[in-house]
């Protein structure tokens, strides 16, 4: 059974709002919606679909501006609708696990009866939510590089195609960073392949640490990484790339009693109207090759 820890957040509310919201929701309607939710939430293992079904059904009883679901440990955040002045948030905890946090938003305050209805309906979400999170973990495991924990080549191919299509559809900038560890073979030769793995792992985590939560990091293969920067034009991509380069240069990686220092080279490309999917990566790879030719430990971009 889930433990719901709830908290309301209210702004200024008029007497008219309180009177309007004091009329209770019909209990028969609650029972009917619970029944529909119990059935519909079992029809999908996709986390977004489960949350969308829940959002749609609960709005037949209680008008909402939006709901926001967050699970920090799983790096998961979904907003359906929009946030608003008043919010009601719950931690979804069971005896076995933490299922994250869900926040309900709207322009008018929630009364106690509505809170009770929401808590009643939340109980139908617990098992489908747990199953959806387990399914999401399984999918992500198949798309995750086992050494570094970032996305693998398959994940990159899928995300690359999706981000290019989204950028073109919404006429938004998209940039790509191609990153390579400088003189990596000499690290393996001097310290051994296990230390080489430590260097790859630490650099992957460093890239994630200094990029934004919306940026997508992948291990392309060997000592190469790719970062997709959505809604980012060339100037912004250059700032992020330089931040990554400087951070890696400052690293002192502890491995089997040794302290290892290294650098990276980065190539940048930005999507334009003449690009195909493959050209975005090819242009970044060409810029990376130029950075290597010009002495490494630098950032270069294609115009």
N, C-alpha and C positions, 0 to 999 in steps of 0.2 A: 504493500500500500504506500502511496506517495504522501510525503509530508509537504504541505503547501505553506510556505512562509511568505505572506503577502504584506505589501506596504502601499498605501495610497499617497499620491502627491497632488494637492489641489492648489489652484490659484484662486483669485477672487471670484466668488460665485454669487449671482443675484438671487433674491428670494424667489423670483419667477422660475429660475432653473431648478431650485430645490423642490418646489411644488410640482413642476412638470415631471420630475424624476421619481417622485414618491409613489406613483401608481405602480403596484406590484405586477411583475410578469406572471401570467397565468400558469399555474402549476402543470396543467395538462399540456401546454405548449412546451414546457421544459422537458417533460417526459418524452414527448414526441421527438424533440431535437436530440435528446440523449440517445434515443433509439436510432435515429438517422446517423448520428455520429458514430455510434458503435459499429454500424454496418459499413459506412463509407470509409472510415479511417483504416479499415482492414484491406482496402482494395489496392493500396500502393505502399511500396517500400521507399519511395522517393521522399526525402525529407521536405522539400519545398511543396510537393503536392499534398502531403499530409497536413502541413501547416495551412495551405490554401483552403483545403476542405474544411478544416476547423474554423478558419476565419469566416468563410462563407456561411456556415451553419450558425455560428454564434451570433452573427449579425441579424438573423431573422428574429432574435429575441431582444438583443441589446445593440443599439447602433454604436459603431466604433469608427474612428478615423483610420486606425491601423493597429497592427500588432507587430512587435519586434521580438524575435527569438535569438538568444545568444548562448553559446557554449564556448567559453574561453579556452578550456583545455583542448578542445577539438578544433580550435580556430574557425569557429562557425558563427556566422551572423546573417540573419535574414530579416528584412523589413517588408511587410505587406501593407499596402496603403501608405499612410503618412503619420508622423508623430503629431502631437497636439498639446494643448495647454495642460490637460489633466491626464495623469497616468496611474495605472494600477499594476504593480509588478509582483511576480511570484517566483520563488525558487522551487524547482521541481526536484525533490530529493526522495529517493527510496532507500530501503534498508541495504540494497545492493550497490546502488550507484547514484551519481549526480547527473540529472538529465538537463541541466542548464537553467536558464531564466527566460521567462516570457513576460512581456510588458504590453498592456493594453492602453491605447491612446484614444482620446476624444476631446471635444471642445467643452463638454459639460461634465460636471463632477459625477462620480459614482456614489450611489447610496448603498446602504447595508444590504438591502434585498438583492440588488444587482450583483454585489460582490458575492453573495451566497450562491446565486445562479451561476456565475462564472466559475466559482470553485467546484460546484457540482459538475459542470461540463468539463472542467479540466481533468477530472478523474478518468474521462473516456480517452484522453490524449496520451496518458502515461505509457501504456503498452505499445501502441502504434509508434510513439515517439522513440521508445527504446529500440524497437525493431528497425526503425528507419536509421537511427544512429549506428547500429551494428552493421547494417547494410552499407551505409556510407563509409564506415571504417574498412569494410572488405573491399569496396571499390577503390578507395584511396590507397590501400595496401598494394593493389595491383598496378597502381600508377605512381608508386613512390620508389625512389632509388634506395635500396636497402642500406647502402653505406652512409649516405648523407641525410636521408629523410626528406629531401626535396623531391620535386617531380622528376619522373624519368623521361626517356625519349618518347614513349607512347603518349604520356601526359602532355608533353610539349607539342607534339603534332596536333593533338585535339585542341589544346588551348590556343595555339597559334592560328589555326583556321577560324576558331570562334571569335577571337579578338579582332582579327582582320575584318571579318564580316560585320561585327558590331561597330567598329570604327568607321567603316565605309557607310553603313546604314545611317548612323547618327552624325556623320561628318565631324568626327572627333579625332584628335591626333593620337597616334600610336607609335611608340618607339621600341626598339629591340637592342639589347646589349649582348654582344658575344664576348665572353671572358675566357682567358686562357692563363694558366699558371706558368710563369716564366721559368725556364730551365728546370722543368719538373723531373726530367730524366736524371739530372745530376743529384737531385734529392733522393731518388730511389737508389742510385748507385752508391751514394755516400752513407745514407742512414738505413737503407733497407725498405722493402715494400710495405711493411707494417707502419713504419713512420710516414711513408708516402700516403698511406690511407689516412693517417691522423691529420696530415696537412690538408688533404682534400676535404675531409669531414669538417675541420675547423674553418676553412675558407668558406665552405657552403653555409655554415652557421653565421659567419661574419657577414656574408652577403645578405642573408635574411635579416640580420640584426639592424643593418643600416638602411635597408629599403623600406618602403611604405607597406602597410598591411594590404593594400590593393595590388601591389606588384607581385608578379608570378615568377618564381625561381625554379630552374630546372638544371639537372646535370645532363649535359648533352652527350657526354662520353669521356672516359679517361679523366683528364684534368681540365676539361672544358665545361663551361656553364653558359646558360642563356637566361636573360631576365626580360620579361615582357612588361612594358610600362604603359598601361592604358591611360588615356587622356593626358598624354605627355608629349610635348613637342621637343624639338632638338635641343633648345637651351636647357629645358628642365631635365632632359635625359643626360646632358653633359654634367650638370650639377650632381645628379645621383651617381653617375659613373665615377666622377672624381672623388666623391665621398667614399665609395667602395674601394677605389684604388688606394687612397690614403689610409683607410682603416686596415686593409690587408698589409700594407707596407709597415705599419706599426706593430703588427702581431709578433709575438715571440711564442712559438708553439712548442709546448713541452711534450716530448715523446721519447720514452725509454731512456731517460736521463739526459737527453740532448735538448738544446734550445734551438729551434729551427726558424730562420727568417726567410721570407720569400717575397716576391712581388707578382703582380698580374698585369696583363695588357688587356685593353678593352676596345672593342669596335662598336660604333653606334650607327644605326640607320633609323630613319623615320619614314613612316608610310606616306606616300603621295599618290596622286590620282593615276599615275602611270605604273604603279607597282602591282605585281601579282603577289600571291602568297609567298612563293619561293623567293622572289626578289628581295623581300624585306630581310630575310636571313642572309641571303647571298651578299647583299650590300654591307651588312654588319660584319660578315666574315672577311670581306675584302678590306674593310677599315681595320679589323683586328690584324690582318696580315701586314698592313701598312704600319701599325703601331709596333709590331715586332721588328720590321725592317728599320725603323727609326730609333731603335735602341731599347725597346721594351719598357715596362713600368710606366706606361703612358696611355692616354685616351685619345683615339682618333675617330672621326666621323665622316660618313659620306654625305655629300650635299645633294 
